Amino acid sequence: MVEAHACRILLVMGEHSPARSIERRLTDRGYRVEVAPDRAQALAAFAARHHDVAILSHRTPDADAVSVAQALRLQAPELPCLLMVSAGSVEDARQGLELGICDYLVEDAEGVYLELLPCAIDRVLTRLRSEREHASVEAELHESRRALTTLMDNLPGMAYRCLNDADWRLLFVSSGCEALTGYPQHDLLHNRRLSYAELVHHEDRDRLRTAIADGLRDGRHFECEYRIVTASGEVRWVWERGTQVPGSLGDEVLEGFILDVTARREAERQLRDHSERLEEMVAERTRALEEAQSQLVRREKLAAIGQVAGGVGHELRTPLSIIKNAAFLLAEAVEDATLDTGELVAMIEGEVERADRIVADLLDFARAGTPVPLPLEPEALLTSALTRAQVPSGIEVVTDVSSALPRVLADPLQMEQVLLNLITNAYQSMGSIGTLTLRAAASGDGHLVFVVSDTGGGISRNVMAQLFEPLFSTKARGIGLGLALCKHHVEANGGTIVAANNPERGATFTVTLPIVPTDG
């Protein structure tokens, strides 16, 4: 039974009716009752205090019960009304029900309706409460759906519900699918136009299936980043997170969310590229600094060697000259010299010549100054250096000089010294037999190339790294200034010099020099 103490009842019934008897009965039941003898007082009473139920009787002096009900419902459409009609007023009951009267009772002579009245009121209130609760639930459900729809429509992606089958057939998809895929909801739902599996890039479908299977097997959410192909043919990267939920028919159903991460992936790619470029720039800058430091150390070393070489060279040249002259006079004076004595004199002269060459190298290194570049004929320069080198007879010399070569712009003395040193080193590396190849050709980029190649033992990796360093030598009787001087002269004349091992045997030195400008 409905609690009566909170229920306010408006009883609309004329004075010459059982109104007071009904009021007492209802009051005894705990209802709060207010009696209005006519229509006007009924409307005024309801406007002032608002009631929960109106009981209308056909016994009112100024209006019938149906018109009173009509007037009250115009003022309060939700007010439940209970109509009491006489036994012969069934038409009033029908009209009342059409107006929205909740129920009616027929006044019988025995007064049975008075016993039924509380039950009728309870039914009306119960139905009213049920309707209100239902309306409240409907309103809450409507608001929940509205909020969920608004939320999904504003998400930068799409929410979905699909079967975990081969096509991932979509049972629900939010409106964000059109911005993400280019297809409206209608096209994707239930595979009407195409399945979601067809949207997934063919190279990523198996990976997505594996990610879903792994996540579901471990009883957790699955996540995966993969590519889709939109309606316009654009390839986009998306991130998906979902889980399995029970289906109404026992099917495997997936629910989740898919987000466009193309911009993030592109930003990550640009960041990686920038990081790699930055690392390359740092490495390049580091190499440049190391090279600059190496050059600085080398210059300081060369300057110090030059100062020492100049002093030592001048100091040694005078005693060497005296020794040489003395050996000559000794050989002339000892006419009956034995064979051993002659060999000793020859040995003295040979060592003096060697020491003289060392002194000459020291002085050349010390005097290496600013070049005076002149236009030079490549063939003449190479021939002069080859003549001075005095290549042993056992060495085959192959010369390959292109015709009509442009002239090079370089210091003649320095460049002849460079080629002389390279030719000498080449035949010395071969011993008594071998092939010495000399080439000269235009490089096509405003430079001319001289190549000196031998068939000797080649250059080891450790030696290659220090090849042009001053005072570094692999010869048993050398001081290591020849190639350092070559590098200095070539670079001072605006050229380059490099060394490399031949594929089969031996080594090749390549000197590149600028040619005379066409307007020079």
Number of C-alpha atoms within 10 A of each C-alpha: 10 15 11 18 11 11 17 18 24 24 24 27 26 19 15 11 14 12 19 14 11 19 19 13 17 19 16 10 13 15 19 18 20 19 20 22 21 22 24 13 13 23 18 12 16 20 13 9 11 16 20 19 22 25 21 27 27 22 22 20 13 13 13 16 26 22 18 22 26 17 16 21 17 11 13 14 11 14 21 23 26 27 23 23 22 16 11 9 13 13 10 20 22 13 13 22 17 10 14 17 23 21 18 22 19 18 18 12 9 7 10 12 16 18 11 11 19 19 14 17 25 16 16 21 21 14 14 18 13 12 12 13 12 12 12 12 12 12 12 12 12 12 12 12 12 12 12 12 14 12 11 18 16 13 15 14 23 23 22 18 22 22 18 18 13 10 15 18 22 22 16 16 22 20 22 22 21 19 14 21 23 15 18 16 17 14 13 22 20 19 17 12 11 15 18 19 17 14 18 21 17 13 11 13 17 12 14 20 15 13 17 23 14 15 17 16 11 9 11 13 16 21 18 16 18 18 22 25 18 18 13 9 11 11 16 19 19 21 16 20 16 21 18 21 13 10 12 8 7 8 12 14 21 23 19 18 19 21 19 21 18 16 12 12 14 12 12 12 12 12 12 12 12 12 12 12 12 12 12 12 12 12 12 12 12 12 12 12 12 12 12 12 12 12 12 12 12 14 13 12 15 22 14 12 18 19 17 14 23 18 14 14 20 14 12 13 16 11 12 17 14 11 15 20 13 15 19 15 11 15 17 11 10 11 9 10 14 9 9 9 14 16 12 13 19 15 13 17 18 13 14 19 15 14 15 18 12 20 21 17 19 26 20 20 25 21 13 15 12 10 16 13 18 13 16 18 15 23 20 11 17 21 15 13 20 18 10 13 17 12 17 13 9 13 18 15 17 12 15 13 17 13 10 11 15 21 21 25 24 25 19 18 13 23 23 21 18 23 25 23 17 24 26 18 17 26 26 17 20 19 14 11 16 18 18 22 18 21 18 22 20 22 14 8 8 15 20 23 21 21 21 21 24 28 23 21 14 20 20 10 10 8 12 13 10 13 21 22 18 20 17 17 18 11 11 6 9 13 15 19 21 28 21 19 24 25 21 22 26 21 14 19 21 13 19 18 20 13 17 14 20 16 8 8 13 21 20 23 18 17 25 24 24 21 23 19 13 8 4 7
